């Protein structure tokens, strides 16, 4: 793995569309629960869980993006980026 490979991996994950994930998740929750009658309170709980799940996805993606940004900066500033990449690759 070299620095270009690492940057290419970062670029592959940049196309996550959270708005689309919101819609898909909401639709899946509605579809899974459409055959069962729920009270208004139960529907609110289901929506709340779906919303929390989406928020967790966003937080995970943001943390991953931040980690990769920091690693990329570390590689760029390193005096021996090939050695650093070997160490990172072994993790």
Jmol script that loads the backbone (N, CA, C; Angstrom):
load data "model"
ATOM      1  N   UNK A   1       0.856  -1.174   0.000  1.00  0.00           N
ATOM      2  CA  UNK A   1       0.000   0.000   0.000  1.00  0.00           C
ATOM      3  C   UNK A   1       0.900   1.233   0.000  1.00  0.00           C
ATOM      4  N   UNK A   2       0.613   2.161  -0.910  1.00  0.00           N
ATOM      5  CA  UNK A   2       1.353   3.421  -0.918  1.00  0.00           C
ATOM      6  C   UNK A   2       0.386   4.573  -0.642  1.00  0.00           C
ATOM      7  N   UNK A   3       0.935   5.776  -0.602  1.00  0.00           N
ATOM      8  CA  UNK A   3       0.109   6.940  -0.259  1.00  0.00           C
ATOM      9  C   UNK A   3      -1.039   7.126  -1.240  1.00  0.00           C
ATOM     10  N   UNK A   4      -0.804   6.882  -2.545  1.00  0.00           N
ATOM     11  CA  UNK A   4      -1.872   7.028  -3.539  1.00  0.00           C
ATOM     12  C   UNK A   4      -3.009   6.040  -3.290  1.00  0.00           C
ATOM     13  N   UNK A   5      -2.657   4.793  -2.934  1.00  0.00           N
ATOM     14  CA  UNK A   5      -3.684   3.793  -2.619  1.00  0.00           C
ATOM     15  C   UNK A   5      -4.525   4.238  -1.436  1.00  0.00           C
ATOM     16  N   UNK A   6      -3.858   4.777  -0.431  1.00  0.00           N
ATOM     17  CA  UNK A   6      -4.550   5.233   0.770  1.00  0.00           C
ATOM     18  C   UNK A   6      -5.531   6.349   0.439  1.00  0.00           C
ATOM     19  N   UNK A   7      -5.087   7.325  -0.367  1.00  0.00           N
ATOM     20  CA  UNK A   7      -5.957   8.433  -0.758  1.00  0.00           C
ATOM     21  C   UNK A   7      -7.124   7.916  -1.593  1.00  0.00           C
ATOM     22  N   UNK A   8      -6.892   6.933  -2.464  1.00  0.00           N
ATOM     23  CA  UNK A   8      -7.969   6.356  -3.267  1.00  0.00           C
ATOM     24  C   UNK A   8      -9.017   5.687  -2.383  1.00  0.00           C
ATOM     25  N   UNK A   9      -8.579   5.028  -1.316  1.00  0.00           N
ATOM     26  CA  UNK A   9      -9.527   4.414  -0.383  1.00  0.00           C
ATOM     27  C   UNK A   9     -10.385   5.499   0.252  1.00  0.00           C
ATOM     28  N   UNK A  10      -9.751   6.617   0.616  1.00  0.00           N
ATOM     29  CA  UNK A  10     -10.506   7.718   1.216  1.00  0.00           C
ATOM     30  C   UNK A  10     -11.545   8.245   0.240  1.00  0.00           C
ATOM     31  N   UNK A  11     -11.162   8.401  -1.021  1.00  0.00           N
ATOM     32  CA  UNK A  11     -12.063   8.965  -2.022  1.00  0.00           C
ATOM     33  C   UNK A  11     -13.265   8.068  -2.281  1.00  0.00           C
ATOM     34  N   UNK A  12     -13.101   6.749  -2.125  1.00  0.00           N
ATOM     35  CA  UNK A  12     -14.201   5.826  -2.386  1.00  0.00           C
ATOM     36  C   UNK A  12     -15.371   6.048  -1.437  1.00  0.00           C
ATOM     37  N   UNK A  13     -15.107   6.492  -0.216  1.00  0.00           N
ATOM     38  CA  UNK A  13     -16.157   6.632   0.792  1.00  0.00           C
ATOM     39  C   UNK A  13     -16.785   8.017   0.820  1.00  0.00           C
ATOM     40  N   UNK A  14     -16.383   8.903  -0.055  1.00  0.00           N
ATOM     41  CA  UNK A  14     -16.871  10.278  -0.010  1.00  0.00           C
ATOM     42  C   UNK A  14     -18.276  10.447  -0.579  1.00  0.00           C
ATOM     43  N   UNK A  15     -18.857   9.407  -1.144  1.00  0.00           N
ATOM     44  CA  UNK A  15     -20.122   9.559  -1.849  1.00  0.00           C
ATOM     45  C   UNK A  15     -21.322   9.057  -1.057  1.00  0.00           C
ATOM     46  N   UNK A  16     -21.238   9.065   0.253  1.00  0.00           N
ATOM     47  CA  UNK A  16     -22.365   8.617   1.061  1.00  0.00           C
ATOM     48  C   UNK A  16     -23.416   9.726   1.094  1.00  0.00           C
ATOM     49  N   UNK A  17     -24.628   9.363   0.741  1.00  0.00           N
ATOM     50  CA  UNK A  17     -25.734  10.326   0.681  1.00  0.00           C
ATOM     51  C   UNK A  17     -26.653  10.063   1.875  1.00  0.00           C
ATOM     52  N   UNK A  18     -26.447  10.835   2.961  1.00  0.00           N
ATOM     53  CA  UNK A  18     -27.210  10.584   4.179  1.00  0.00           C
ATOM     54  C   UNK A  18     -28.688  10.883   4.006  1.00  0.00           C
ATOM     55  N   UNK A  19     -29.034  11.820   3.141  1.00  0.00           N
ATOM     56  CA  UNK A  19     -30.450  12.115   2.908  1.00  0.00           C
ATOM     57  C   UNK A  19     -31.132  10.883   2.317  1.00  0.00           C
ATOM     58  N   UNK A  20     -30.451  10.228   1.381  1.00  0.00           N
ATOM     59  CA  UNK A  20     -30.981   9.010   0.776  1.00  0.00           C
ATOM     60  C   UNK A  20     -31.074   7.897   1.817  1.00  0.00           C
ATOM     61  N   UNK A  21     -30.082   7.795   2.699  1.00  0.00           N
ATOM     62  CA  UNK A  21     -30.132   6.793   3.762  1.00  0.00           C
ATOM     63  C   UNK A  21     -31.331   7.065   4.665  1.00  0.00           C
ATOM     64  N   UNK A  22     -31.581   8.339   4.981  1.00  0.00           N
ATOM     65  CA  UNK A  22     -32.749   8.695   5.796  1.00  0.00           C
ATOM     66  C   UNK A  22     -34.030   8.171   5.163  1.00  0.00           C
ATOM     67  N   UNK A  23     -34.203   8.427   3.887  1.00  0.00           N
ATOM     68  CA  UNK A  23     -35.415   8.027   3.171  1.00  0.00           C
ATOM     69  C   UNK A  23     -35.520   6.511   3.114  1.00  0.00           C
ATOM     70  N   UNK A  24     -34.409   5.841   2.760  1.00  0.00           N
ATOM     71  CA  UNK A  24     -34.433   4.379   2.665  1.00  0.00           C
ATOM     72  C   UNK A  24     -34.741   3.744   4.015  1.00  0.00           C
ATOM     73  N   UNK A  25     -34.100   4.236   5.067  1.00  0.00           N
ATOM     74  CA  UNK A  25     -34.332   3.662   6.397  1.00  0.00           C
ATOM     75  C   UNK A  25     -35.765   3.876   6.835  1.00  0.00           C
ATOM     76  N   UNK A  26     -36.272   5.078   6.631  1.00  0.00           N
ATOM     77  CA  UNK A  26     -37.658   5.369   7.004  1.00  0.00           C
ATOM     78  C   UNK A  26     -38.602   4.447   6.239  1.00  0.00           C
ATOM     79  N   UNK A  27     -38.362   4.279   4.945  1.00  0.00           N
ATOM     80  CA  UNK A  27     -39.216   3.408   4.134  1.00  0.00           C
ATOM     81  C   UNK A  27     -39.139   1.958   4.589  1.00  0.00           C
ATOM     82  N   UNK A  28     -37.934   1.505   4.968  1.00  0.00           N
ATOM     83  CA  UNK A  28     -37.791   0.134   5.454  1.00  0.00           C
ATOM     84  C   UNK A  28     -38.549  -0.061   6.762  1.00  0.00           C
ATOM     85  N   UNK A  29     -38.461   0.915   7.649  1.00  0.00           N
ATOM     86  CA  UNK A  29     -39.174   0.818   8.917  1.00  0.00           C
ATOM     87  C   UNK A  29     -40.674   0.778   8.673  1.00  0.00           C
ATOM     88  N   UNK A  30     -41.152   1.643   7.792  1.00  0.00           N
ATOM     89  CA  UNK A  30     -42.583   1.664   7.473  1.00  0.00           C
ATOM     90  C   UNK A  30     -43.009   0.343   6.847  1.00  0.00           C
ATOM     91  N   UNK A  31     -42.197  -0.159   5.895  1.00  0.00           N
ATOM     92  CA  UNK A  31     -42.539  -1.402   5.205  1.00  0.00           C
ATOM     93  C   UNK A  31     -42.560  -2.586   6.177  1.00  0.00           C
ATOM     94  N   UNK A  32     -41.571  -2.683   7.056  1.00  0.00           N
ATOM     95  CA  UNK A  32     -41.513  -3.798   8.000  1.00  0.00           C
ATOM     96  C   UNK A  32     -42.680  -3.757   8.977  1.00  0.00           C
ATOM     97  N   UNK A  33     -43.160  -2.579   9.275  1.00  0.00           N
ATOM     98  CA  UNK A  33     -44.201  -2.453  10.280  1.00  0.00           C
ATOM     99  C   UNK A  33     -45.591  -2.225   9.689  1.00  0.00           C
ATOM    100  N   UNK A  34     -45.704  -2.245   8.375  1.00  0.00           N
ATOM    101  CA  UNK A  34     -46.989  -1.941   7.759  1.00  0.00           C
ATOM    102  C   UNK A  34     -48.000  -3.073   7.919  1.00  0.00           C
ATOM    103  N   UNK A  35     -47.533  -4.278   8.169  1.00  0.00           N
ATOM    104  CA  UNK A  35     -48.460  -5.398   8.328  1.00  0.00           C
ATOM    105  C   UNK A  35     -48.976  -5.527   9.753  1.00  0.00           C
ATOM    106  N   UNK A  36     -48.441  -4.728  10.655  1.00  0.00           N
ATOM    107  CA  UNK A  36     -48.838  -4.797  12.053  1.00  0.00           C
ATOM    108  C   UNK A  36     -49.452  -3.455  12.442  1.00  0.00           C
ATOM    109  N   UNK A  37     -50.549  -3.520  13.173  1.00  0.00           N
ATOM    110  CA  UNK A  37     -51.176  -2.294  13.652  1.00  0.00           C
ATOM    111  C   UNK A  37     -50.409  -1.784  14.873  1.00  0.00           C
ATOM    112  N   UNK A  38     -50.009  -0.518  14.804  1.00  0.00           N
ATOM    113  CA  UNK A  38     -49.298   0.093  15.919  1.00  0.00           C
ATOM    114  C   UNK A  38     -50.077   1.305  16.414  1.00  0.00           C
ATOM    115  N   UNK A  39     -49.908   1.556  17.684  1.00  0.00           N
ATOM    116  CA  UNK A  39     -50.496   2.770  18.236  1.00  0.00           C
ATOM    117  C   UNK A  39     -49.641   3.961  17.816  1.00  0.00           C
ATOM    118  N   UNK A  40     -50.167   5.133  18.020  1.00  0.00           N
ATOM    119  CA  UNK A  40     -49.427   6.345  17.705  1.00  0.00           C
ATOM    120  C   UNK A  40     -48.115   6.395  18.504  1.00  0.00           C
ATOM    121  N   UNK A  41     -48.184   5.983  19.762  1.00  0.00           N
ATOM    122  CA  UNK A  41     -46.998   5.984  20.620  1.00  0.00           C
ATOM    123  C   UNK A  41     -45.939   5.010  20.089  1.00  0.00           C
ATOM    124  N   UNK A  42     -46.389   3.833  19.654  1.00  0.00           N
ATOM    125  CA  UNK A  42     -45.451   2.843  19.107  1.00  0.00           C
ATOM    126  C   UNK A  42     -44.798   3.368  17.826  1.00  0.00           C
ATOM    127  N   UNK A  43     -45.581   4.026  16.991  1.00  0.00           N
ATOM    128  CA  UNK A  43     -45.022   4.596  15.769  1.00  0.00           C
ATOM    129  C   UNK A  43     -43.971   5.655  16.081  1.00  0.00           C
ATOM    130  N   UNK A  44     -44.223   6.453  17.105  1.00  0.00           N
ATOM    131  CA  UNK A  44     -43.253   7.465  17.510  1.00  0.00           C
ATOM    132  C   UNK A  44     -41.964   6.812  18.000  1.00  0.00           C
ATOM    133  N   UNK A  45     -42.082   5.719  18.740  1.00  0.00           N
ATOM    134  CA  UNK A  45     -40.901   4.994  19.219  1.00  0.00           C
ATOM    135  C   UNK A  45     -40.118   4.435  18.044  1.00  0.00           C
ATOM    136  N   UNK A  46     -40.812   3.855  17.090  1.00  0.00           N
ATOM    137  CA  UNK A  46     -40.153   3.296  15.896  1.00  0.00           C
ATOM    138  C   UNK A  46     -39.423   4.398  15.148  1.00  0.00           C
ATOM    139  N   UNK A  47     -40.073   5.533  14.941  1.00  0.00           N
ATOM    140  CA  UNK A  47     -39.426   6.663  14.257  1.00  0.00           C
ATOM    141  C   UNK A  47     -38.214   7.151  15.034  1.00  0.00           C
ATOM    142  N   UNK A  48     -38.341   7.171  16.342  1.00  0.00           N
ATOM    143  CA  UNK A  48     -37.244   7.620  17.197  1.00  0.00           C
ATOM    144  C   UNK A  48     -36.039   6.693  17.049  1.00  0.00           C
ATOM    145  N   UNK A  49     -36.275   5.372  17.072  1.00  0.00           N
ATOM    146  CA  UNK A  49     -35.177   4.422  16.900  1.00  0.00           C
ATOM    147  C   UNK A  49     -34.527   4.561  15.528  1.00  0.00           C
ATOM    148  N   UNK A  50     -35.336   4.733  14.506  1.00  0.00           N
ATOM    149  CA  UNK A  50     -34.793   4.910  13.154  1.00  0.00           C
ATOM    150  C   UNK A  50     -33.958   6.183  13.090  1.00  0.00           C
ATOM    151  N   UNK A  51     -34.424   7.230  13.716  1.00  0.00           N
ATOM    152  CA  UNK A  51     -33.698   8.500  13.732  1.00  0.00           C
ATOM    153  C   UNK A  51     -32.374   8.358  14.485  1.00  0.00           C
ATOM    154  N   UNK A  52     -32.396   7.652  15.619  1.00  0.00           N
ATOM    155  CA  UNK A  52     -31.168   7.415  16.387  1.00  0.00           C
ATOM    156  C   UNK A  52     -30.173   6.593  15.576  1.00  0.00           C
ATOM    157  N   UNK A  53     -30.672   5.610  14.843  1.00  0.00           N
ATOM    158  CA  UNK A  53     -29.809   4.772  14.006  1.00  0.00           C
ATOM    159  C   UNK A  53     -29.120   5.611  12.942  1.00  0.00           C
ATOM    160  N   UNK A  54     -29.867   6.483  12.304  1.00  0.00           N
ATOM    161  CA  UNK A  54     -29.309   7.355  11.264  1.00  0.00           C
ATOM    162  C   UNK A  54     -28.290   8.306  11.867  1.00  0.00           C
ATOM    163  N   UNK A  55     -28.589   8.853  13.032  1.00  0.00           N
ATOM    164  CA  UNK A  55     -27.634   9.739  13.705  1.00  0.00           C
ATOM    165  C   UNK A  55     -26.336   8.994  14.025  1.00  0.00           C
ATOM    166  N   UNK A  56     -26.457   7.743  14.460  1.00  0.00           N
ATOM    167  CA  UNK A  56     -25.277   6.937  14.761  1.00  0.00           C
ATOM    168  C   UNK A  56     -24.456   6.702  13.493  1.00  0.00           C
ATOM    169  N   UNK A  57     -25.142   6.430  12.381  1.00  0.00           N
ATOM    170  CA  UNK A  57     -24.432   6.272  11.105  1.00  0.00           C
ATOM    171  C   UNK A  57     -23.662   7.538  10.748  1.00  0.00           C
ATOM    172  N   UNK A  58     -24.295   8.677  10.909  1.00  0.00           N
ATOM    173  CA  UNK A  58     -23.646   9.952  10.600  1.00  0.00           C
ATOM    174  C   UNK A  58     -22.429  10.174  11.496  1.00  0.00           C
ATOM    175  N   UNK A  59     -22.578   9.899  12.781  1.00  0.00           N
ATOM    176  CA  UNK A  59     -21.466  10.087  13.716  1.00  0.00           C
ATOM    177  C   UNK A  59     -20.304   9.149  13.387  1.00  0.00           C
ATOM    178  N   UNK A  60     -20.629   7.911  13.043  1.00  0.00           N
ATOM    179  CA  UNK A  60     -19.600   6.943  12.682  1.00  0.00           C
ATOM    180  C   UNK A  60     -18.860   7.390  11.429  1.00  0.00           C
ATOM    181  N   UNK A  61     -19.599   7.838  10.437  1.00  0.00           N
ATOM    182  CA  UNK A  61     -18.983   8.307   9.199  1.00  0.00           C
ATOM    183  C   UNK A  61     -18.104   9.534   9.465  1.00  0.00           C
ATOM    184  N   UNK A  62     -18.593  10.461  10.268  1.00  0.00           N
ATOM    185  CA  UNK A  62     -17.831  11.669  10.583  1.00  0.00           C
ATOM    186  C   UNK A  62     -16.545  11.316  11.321  1.00  0.00           C
ATOM    187  N   UNK A  63     -16.627  10.382  12.268  1.00  0.00           N
ATOM    188  CA  UNK A  63     -15.433   9.965  13.010  1.00  0.00           C
ATOM    189  C   UNK A  63     -14.436   9.291  12.078  1.00  0.00           C
ATOM    190  N   UNK A  64     -14.933   8.446  11.192  1.00  0.00           N
ATOM    191  CA  UNK A  64     -14.066   7.761  10.233  1.00  0.00           C
ATOM    192  C   UNK A  64     -13.407   8.768   9.300  1.00  0.00           C
ATOM    193  N   UNK A  65     -14.192   9.723   8.828  1.00  0.00           N
ATOM    194  CA  UNK A  65     -13.664  10.750   7.935  1.00  0.00           C
ATOM    195  C   UNK A  65     -12.575  11.570   8.638  1.00  0.00           C
ATOM    196  N   UNK A  66     -12.804  11.913   9.892  1.00  0.00           N
ATOM    197  CA  UNK A  66     -11.831  12.673  10.674  1.00  0.00           C
ATOM    198  C   UNK A  66     -10.557  11.865  10.885  1.00  0.00           C
ATOM    199  N   UNK A  67     -10.707  10.586  11.194  1.00  0.00           N
ATOM    200  CA  UNK A  67      -9.548   9.708  11.368  1.00  0.00           C
ATOM    201  C   UNK A  67      -8.725   9.644  10.090  1.00  0.00           C
ATOM    202  N   UNK A  68      -9.383   9.443   8.958  1.00  0.00           N
ATOM    203  CA  UNK A  68      -8.668   9.366   7.691  1.00  0.00           C
ATOM    204  C   UNK A  68      -7.998  10.691   7.334  1.00  0.00           C
ATOM    205  N   UNK A  69      -8.658  11.807   7.638  1.00  0.00           N
ATOM    206  CA  UNK A  69      -8.044  13.113   7.397  1.00  0.00           C
ATOM    207  C   UNK A  69      -6.775  13.267   8.226  1.00  0.00           C
ATOM    208  N   UNK A  70      -6.855  12.857   9.490  1.00  0.00           N
ATOM    209  CA  UNK A  70      -5.682  12.950  10.363  1.00  0.00           C
ATOM    210  C   UNK A  70      -4.556  12.025   9.895  1.00  0.00           C
ATOM    211  N   UNK A  71      -4.912  10.820   9.476  1.00  0.00           N
ATOM    212  CA  UNK A  71      -3.903   9.888   8.971  1.00  0.00           C
ATOM    213  C   UNK A  71      -3.267  10.404   7.686  1.00  0.00           C
ATOM    214  N   UNK A  72      -4.085  10.957   6.819  1.00  0.00           N
ATOM    215  CA  UNK A  72      -3.567  11.506   5.571  1.00  0.00           C
ATOM    216  C   UNK A  72      -2.582  12.644   5.849  1.00  0.00           C
ATOM    217  N   UNK A  73      -2.941  13.512   6.788  1.00  0.00           N
ATOM    218  CA  UNK A  73      -2.055  14.622   7.159  1.00  0.00           C
ATOM    219  C   UNK A  73      -0.764  14.084   7.768  1.00  0.00           C
ATOM    220  N   UNK A  74      -0.868  13.065   8.603  1.00  0.00           N
ATOM    221  CA  UNK A  74       0.305  12.452   9.220  1.00  0.00           C
ATOM    222  C   UNK A  74       1.231  11.858   8.155  1.00  0.00           C
ATOM    223  N   UNK A  75       0.661  11.192   7.169  1.00  0.00           N
ATOM    224  CA  UNK A  75       1.454  10.602   6.096  1.00  0.00           C
ATOM    225  C   UNK A  75       2.157  11.688   5.293  1.00  0.00           C
ATOM    226  N   UNK A  76       1.417  12.754   4.984  1.00  0.00           N
ATOM    227  CA  UNK A  76       2.002  13.836   4.193  1.00  0.00           C
ATOM    228  C   UNK A  76       3.152  14.517   4.931  1.00  0.00           C
ATOM    229  N   UNK A  77       3.056  14.636   6.256  1.00  0.00           N
ATOM    230  CA  UNK A  77       4.075  15.322   7.037  1.00  0.00           C
ATOM    231  C   UNK A  77       5.203  14.394   7.492  1.00  0.00           C
ATOM    232  N   UNK A  78       5.035  13.101   7.290  1.00  0.00           N
ATOM    233  CA  UNK A  78       6.015  12.134   7.752  1.00  0.00           C
ATOM    234  C   UNK A  78       7.304  12.223   6.931  1.00  0.00           C
ATOM    235  N   UNK A  79       8.429  12.023   7.631  1.00  0.00           N
ATOM    236  CA  UNK A  79       9.719  11.999   6.939  1.00  0.00           C
ATOM    237  C   UNK A  79       9.904  10.672   6.207  1.00  0.00           C
ATOM    238  N   UNK A  80       9.217   9.648   6.645  1.00  0.00           N
ATOM    239  CA  UNK A  80       9.316   8.340   6.008  1.00  0.00           C
ATOM    240  C   UNK A  80       7.903   7.768   5.825  1.00  0.00           C
ATOM    241  N   UNK A  81       7.157   8.285   4.825  1.00  0.00           N
ATOM    242  CA  UNK A  81       5.759   7.859   4.662  1.00  0.00           C
ATOM    243  C   UNK A  81       5.605   6.373   4.327  1.00  0.00           C
ATOM    244  N   UNK A  82       6.583   5.789   3.632  1.00  0.00           N
ATOM    245  CA  UNK A  82       6.471   4.362   3.288  1.00  0.00           C
ATOM    246  C   UNK A  82       6.499   3.492   4.549  1.00  0.00           C
ATOM    247  N   UNK A  83       7.366   3.842   5.488  1.00  0.00           N
ATOM    248  CA  UNK A  83       7.434   3.090   6.748  1.00  0.00           C
ATOM    249  C   UNK A  83       6.134   3.262   7.532  1.00  0.00           C
ATOM    250  N   UNK A  84       5.634   4.475   7.585  1.00  0.00           N
ATOM    251  CA  UNK A  84       4.370   4.739   8.281  1.00  0.00           C
ATOM    252  C   UNK A  84       3.233   3.942   7.648  1.00  0.00           C
ATOM    253  N   UNK A  85       3.189   3.891   6.322  1.00  0.00           N
ATOM    254  CA  UNK A  85       2.143   3.116   5.640  1.00  0.00           C
ATOM    255  C   UNK A  85       2.272   1.626   5.951  1.00  0.00           C
ATOM    256  N   UNK A  86       3.501   1.118   6.047  1.00  0.00           N
ATOM    257  CA  UNK A  86       3.701  -0.290   6.403  1.00  0.00           C
ATOM    258  C   UNK A  86       3.177  -0.564   7.814  1.00  0.00           C
ATOM    259  N   UNK A  87       3.440   0.350   8.729  1.00  0.00           N
ATOM    260  CA  UNK A  87       2.957   0.189  10.107  1.00  0.00           C
ATOM    261  C   UNK A  87       1.430   0.221  10.124  1.00  0.00           C
ATOM    262  N   UNK A  88       0.833   1.188   9.428  1.00  0.00           N
ATOM    263  CA  UNK A  88      -0.627   1.290   9.386  1.00  0.00           C
ATOM    264  C   UNK A  88      -1.235   0.058   8.732  1.00  0.00           C
ATOM    265  N   UNK A  89      -0.597  -0.436   7.689  1.00  0.00           N
ATOM    266  CA  UNK A  89      -1.099  -1.607   6.980  1.00  0.00           C
ATOM    267  C   UNK A  89      -1.062  -2.854   7.864  1.00  0.00           C
ATOM    268  N   UNK A  90      -0.123  -2.903   8.807  1.00  0.00           N
ATOM    269  CA  UNK A  90      -0.003  -4.075   9.670  1.00  0.00           C
ATOM    270  C   UNK A  90      -1.024  -4.075  10.808  1.00  0.00           C
ATOM    271  N   UNK A  91      -1.704  -2.958  11.013  1.00  0.00           N
ATOM    272  CA  UNK A  91      -2.670  -2.878  12.124  1.00  0.00           C
ATOM    273  C   UNK A  91      -3.913  -3.649  11.834  1.00  0.00           C
TER     274      UNK A  91
END
end "model"
wireframe off; spacefill off
backbone 0.3
color backbone group
